[in-house]
Amino acid sequence: MARILIVDDSPSQLLGIQRIVEKLGHETITATDGAAGVEAAKSSLPDLVLMDVVMPNLNGFQATRTLKREPATQHIPVILVTTKDQDTDRMWGMRQGARAYITKPFSEDELLEVMERVFNQKDEPPTV
């Protein structure tokens, strides 16, 4: 299965997403802010990043942009997982390099559907 980095500053959100992902048999790596997420991505080179947006130190938009500018991590797909549900937030997230955007709260099925779509799209355009 895949190695998935989950970046969220909320311990309960982090644990909830981690449980869903591990239930599918994926390996998880976690980070609690954008800066730690960027470092974890560089060191572990995950297959996918699930990134919150509203976090201290480096927000999810900034962290996604950083990952997409780094040659070693630019290939890693990022799904933004956030409470920010405005169209402008979605568009800004996609402009930073995210492959998809899912708004909290979400169901387990919604998260799995978005993850599967991103895993299957590889070189297709991002989805909002």
Buried (B, 14 or more C-beta within 10 A) or exposed (E): EBEBBBBBBBEEBBEBBBEBBBEBEBBBBBBBBBBBBBEBBBEBEBBBBBBBBBBEBBBBBBBBBBBBEBEEBEEBBBBBBBEBEEEEBBEBBBEBBBBBBBBBEBEBEEBBBBBEBBEEBEEEEBBE
